[in-house]
């Protein structure tokens, strides 16, 4: 099964999470209900899919009501973890204008951290679709897939802290290397500023090309470099 971003976008907009997980992400059907009481208020959750023990839950606010506050969402997550340790929780508002996807990062000796990812009906949500593609599974993976594999994919999709640290480490490495190629600037502070400026510009162009905004070419920079080399040596 190949991930179809168009279909996924439509199912997200319809809040049809069952079809989204089963038909587009390759998860398995799962039906369960769970009631969680927080400070005297009961919150109803329903399971829409599971993959090797990781369960996708939906907590829908009553018609016209908003999604619970973050502090309440974290308490709900703690209660859900007692039933299904590995899980996703999708909070939705009563107007079907907003979704908040929660995944818990668990590390030995540390309290669980719960990164949250927001979907809005008024937005294109391209970045959100990329996260979903990461947790999409194909038929060829079924025979060897384990819970460890599924949780690793969820971490890759939803662990903001890990992605941010990896990006920062790589940027620092490239920035240091780039400094060695700069000549004609004597002040260290000016050289570092120039390196940051050029790398930021290159990253902007890179993201533009990967979205197909530069002549429809996803490898615009590489293709243009190759053309210049062919034409000018």
C-alpha positions as CSV (number, residue, x, y, z in Angstrom):
1,X,0.0,0.0,0.0
2,X,1.4,3.4,-1.0
3,X,0.6,6.4,1.1
4,X,-1.8,8.7,-0.8
5,X,-1.5,12.2,0.6
6,X,-4.7,13.4,-1.2
7,X,-6.8,10.7,0.3
8,X,-5.3,11.2,3.7
9,X,-5.9,15.0,3.5
10,X,-9.6,14.3,2.7
11,X,-10.1,11.8,5.5
12,X,-8.5,14.1,8.0
13,X,-10.9,16.9,6.9
14,X,-13.8,14.5,7.4
15,X,-12.5,13.4,10.8
16,X,-12.8,9.8,9.5
17,X,-9.9,8.4,11.5
18,X,-11.0,4.8,11.1
19,X,-10.6,4.9,7.3
20,X,-7.5,7.0,7.6
21,X,-5.6,4.5,9.7
22,X,-6.9,1.3,8.1
23,X,-7.1,2.3,4.4
24,X,-4.3,4.9,4.1
25,X,-1.8,4.0,6.9
26,X,-2.1,0.3,6.9
27,X,-3.1,-0.1,10.5
28,X,-5.5,-2.8,11.7
29,X,-9.2,-2.3,12.7
30,X,-9.8,-2.0,16.4
31,X,-12.9,-1.2,18.4
32,X,-12.8,-0.3,22.1
33,X,-14.2,2.3,24.4
34,X,-12.7,4.0,27.4
35,X,-14.1,6.4,29.9
36,X,-11.6,8.6,31.8
37,X,-12.6,10.8,34.7
38,X,-10.6,14.0,35.4
39,X,-11.6,16.3,38.2
40,X,-15.2,15.1,38.2
41,X,-15.5,15.3,34.4
42,X,-15.8,12.2,32.3
43,X,-14.1,12.0,28.9
44,X,-15.0,9.3,26.4
45,X,-12.4,7.8,24.1
46,X,-12.9,5.3,21.3
47,X,-10.2,3.2,19.7
48,X,-10.2,3.4,15.9
49,X,-7.1,1.3,15.0
50,X,-4.1,-0.5,16.3
51,X,-0.8,-1.7,15.1
52,X,1.1,-4.5,16.9
53,X,-0.3,-3.2,20.2
54,X,-0.1,0.5,19.7
55,X,-3.6,1.9,19.8
56,X,-5.0,5.0,18.2
57,X,-7.6,6.7,20.4
58,X,-10.0,9.5,19.6
59,X,-11.3,11.9,22.3
60,X,-14.1,14.0,20.7
61,X,-15.4,17.0,22.5
62,X,-19.2,17.3,22.7
63,X,-20.9,19.4,20.0
64,X,-20.0,23.0,20.3
65,X,-17.3,22.5,22.9
66,X,-13.6,23.0,22.7
67,X,-10.7,20.5,23.2
68,X,-9.7,20.2,26.8
69,X,-6.8,22.3,28.1
70,X,-3.3,20.9,27.8
71,X,-3.1,20.1,31.6
72,X,-6.3,18.0,31.2
73,X,-5.0,16.4,28.1
74,X,-1.9,15.2,29.9
75,X,-3.9,13.8,32.7
76,X,-6.1,11.9,30.2
77,X,-2.9,10.5,28.5
78,X,-1.7,9.3,31.9
79,X,-5.0,7.4,32.5
80,X,-5.0,5.9,28.9
81,X,-1.4,4.7,29.5
82,X,-2.7,2.4,32.2
83,X,-4.8,0.6,29.6
84,X,-2.6,0.8,26.5
85,X,1.0,1.9,27.3
86,X,1.8,2.7,23.6
87,X,-0.8,4.8,22.0
88,X,-1.8,7.9,20.1
89,X,-4.6,10.2,21.3
90,X,-6.4,12.4,18.8
91,X,-8.4,15.2,20.5
92,X,-11.0,16.9,18.4
93,X,-13.3,19.9,19.0
94,X,-17.0,19.9,18.6
95,X,-16.9,22.2,15.6
96,X,-14.5,19.9,13.7
97,X,-12.1,22.7,13.1
98,X,-9.2,21.4,15.1
99,X,-7.3,18.3,16.0
100,X,-4.5,17.7,18.5
101,X,-2.5,14.5,18.1
102,X,-0.6,13.4,21.2
103,X,2.1,10.8,21.5
104,X,4.0,10.1,24.7
105,X,7.8,9.8,24.7
106,X,8.9,7.4,27.4
107,X,12.5,7.1,28.6
108,X,13.9,5.1,31.6
109,X,14.3,7.2,34.7
110,X,12.4,10.2,33.2
111,X,8.7,11.3,33.4
112,X,6.8,10.8,30.2
113,X,6.9,13.8,27.8
114,X,3.9,14.4,25.5
115,X,4.7,16.3,22.3
116,X,1.5,17.6,20.6
117,X,0.9,18.2,16.9
118,X,-1.9,20.5,15.7
119,X,-4.2,20.1,12.6
120,X,-6.4,23.0,11.6
121,X,-9.2,22.9,9.0
122,X,-8.2,26.3,7.7
123,X,-4.6,25.2,7.0
124,X,-3.0,23.2,4.2
125,X,-1.4,20.9,6.8
126,X,1.4,19.7,4.5
127,X,3.8,19.1,7.4
128,X,1.1,17.1,9.2
129,X,0.7,14.8,6.2
130,X,4.5,14.1,6.2
131,X,4.2,12.9,9.8
132,X,1.3,10.6,8.8
133,X,3.4,9.1,6.0
134,X,6.0,8.1,8.5
135,X,3.5,5.9,10.4
136,X,2.1,4.3,7.2
137,X,2.9,0.6,6.8
138,X,2.9,-1.5,3.7
139,X,1.9,-5.2,3.2
140,X,5.5,-6.2,2.6
141,X,6.3,-5.1,6.2
142,X,3.6,-7.2,7.9
143,X,5.5,-10.4,8.4
144,X,8.4,-8.9,10.3
145,X,6.7,-5.9,11.9
146,X,6.9,-5.7,15.7
147,X,5.7,-3.2,18.4
148,X,9.2,-1.9,18.6
149,X,9.1,-1.1,14.9
150,X,5.8,0.7,15.2
151,X,6.9,2.8,18.3
152,X,10.1,3.7,16.5
153,X,8.1,5.0,13.5
154,X,5.9,7.0,15.9
155,X,8.9,8.5,17.5
156,X,10.3,9.5,14.1
157,X,7.0,11.1,13.2
158,X,6.1,12.9,16.5
159,X,9.2,13.4,18.6
160,X,9.8,17.1,18.1
161,X,12.7,17.2,20.6
162,X,14.6,14.6,18.8
163,X,14.2,16.1,15.4
164,X,15.1,19.6,16.7
165,X,18.3,18.3,18.4
166,X,19.3,16.3,15.3
167,X,18.8,19.4,13.1
168,X,20.7,21.6,15.4
169,X,23.7,19.2,15.6
170,X,23.8,18.8,11.9
171,X,23.5,22.6,11.3
172,X,26.4,23.3,13.7
173,X,28.6,20.7,11.9
174,X,27.9,22.2,8.5
175,X,28.3,25.7,9.8
176,X,31.7,24.9,11.1
177,X,32.7,23.3,7.8
178,X,31.4,26.2,5.8
179,X,33.5,28.7,7.7
180,X,36.6,27.1,6.2
181,X,35.5,27.9,2.7
182,X,35.0,31.7,3.3
183,X,37.8,34.0,2.4
184,X,38.1,37.8,2.3
185,X,36.4,38.3,5.6
186,X,38.8,38.9,8.5
187,X,36.4,39.5,11.4
188,X,35.4,36.2,13.0
189,X,31.9,37.5,14.0
190,X,31.3,38.7,10.4
191,X,32.5,35.4,9.0
192,X,30.1,33.5,11.3
193,X,27.2,35.8,10.4
194,X,27.9,35.3,6.7
195,X,28.0,31.5,7.0
196,X,24.7,31.5,8.9
197,X,23.1,33.8,6.3
198,X,24.2,31.6,3.4
199,X,23.2,28.4,5.0
200,X,19.7,29.8,5.9
201,X,19.3,30.9,2.3
202,X,20.3,27.5,1.0
203,X,17.9,25.8,3.4
204,X,15.1,28.0,2.3
205,X,15.7,27.2,-1.4
206,X,16.0,23.5,-0.5
207,X,12.6,23.4,1.2
208,X,11.1,25.4,-1.7
209,X,12.4,22.8,-4.2
210,X,11.3,19.8,-2.2
211,X,7.7,21.2,-2.3
212,X,8.0,21.5,-6.1
213,X,7.8,25.3,-6.1
214,X,10.9,25.8,-8.3
215,X,10.0,24.9,-11.8
216,X,8.3,21.7,-10.5
217,X,11.7,20.2,-9.9
218,X,12.3,18.5,-6.5
219,X,16.1,18.5,-7.1
220,X,16.3,22.0,-8.6
221,X,19.7,22.9,-7.0
222,X,21.4,19.7,-8.0
223,X,20.0,19.7,-11.5
224,X,21.1,23.4,-12.1
225,X,24.6,22.6,-10.8
226,X,24.9,19.7,-13.2
227,X,23.7,21.9,-16.1
228,X,26.3,24.6,-15.2
229,X,29.0,21.9,-15.1
230,X,28.0,20.5,-18.5
231,X,27.7,23.9,-20.2
232,X,30.7,25.7,-18.5
233,X,33.0,23.0,-17.3
